Amino acid sequence: MTGIDLTRQWQRVSEVPSVLSSGRQVVWSWFRAQGRLTQFAAVYLLLFTVVGLVGPSLTPYEYSTPHFNEDGTLKVLEQPSSEHLLGTTDRGEDVLSRLLYGARPTLITAALGGSIIISIGLLVGITAGFVGGPVDTALMRFTDIFYGVPLIPAAIVLAAFFGTGFISSVVVIGLILWRASARVIRSQVLQIKERPFIKIAQSSGASSFHIARHHILPNVAPMAILFFALGVGDAVIIQAGLAFIGVSDPFVPSYGVMVRNAYNSGALGEAVWWSLPPGILIALTVLSAYLIGRSIEGVNSDRALA
């Protein structure tokens, strides 16, 4: 290896810290420019992500372990105390432990559901808008078919084939809710491909894949991030709804399952320490994702007007 090659490799390596530092500066500048509500949403999502990653190691007890009084009776619907900060369930399980453990399934729902939604939406939207013609027509009619598919009945039917699993319920959500992102991204691609730099790239002999990757995708990235954020909120709240009606694995302590268990116990209104926390966290997660998405949409609109 020559000295020039070594110098080039060192330059690539030395650029990494500067890129990371620049990324942190962009994120910090965006954070400071937001209102208090959006800042709260960003901090909440960051903390929720950390809890989702390390939550099982923070639980004071095993999430499925029943607890007993000194006389051997089960601690059924115990109110919050120093021993159980959020009380217990009707099976004597520690609510706080289940809440911390349940952050991970919710985080998986958000990441997986949002990723499937935007991945299919990007593929269909960019292909339809950039290729055009019969391909565009076929993909849009395909999208129209999915607009006519009701989510809850479709999830119930698919659960009959694949089982009421946790991951399968999230995949079903992603396979249906990509339709809105595909339509909007297609419309944006139709505008972008008429711009001069696309015409120059085509006249220079660049392949369609190269143009789509290096010119189309970067320009639709802000819209893709917006739909990913909105998809996160949709996936979380819909998966909670599916879990509540039983179209999900009941042994995965997601927040939807926790609310359903509280409802089935008949103590939904009585044991508020059990039923309210997962519902509040679902609402905060969906609201925070929506606020971040709206903020990104505002940045995208400002760029479009500039």
Protein Blocks (a to p, Z undefined) as FASTA:
>chain_A
ZZklmmmmmmmmmmmmmmmmmmmmmmmmmmmmpcfklmmmmmmmmmmmmmmmmmmmmpfb
dfklccddfkopacehiacdfklmnopafkopafklmmmmmmmmmmmmmmmmmmmmmmmm
mmmmmmmmmngmmllmmmmmmmmmmmmpcfklmmmmmmmmnopafklmmmmmmmmmmmmm
mmmmmmmmmmmmmpmklmmmmmnopafklmmmmmmmmmmmmmmmmmmmmmmmmmmmmmmm
mmmnopacfkbccfklmmmmmmmnopmmmmmmlmmmmmmmmmmmmmmmmmmmmmmmmmmm
mmmmZZ
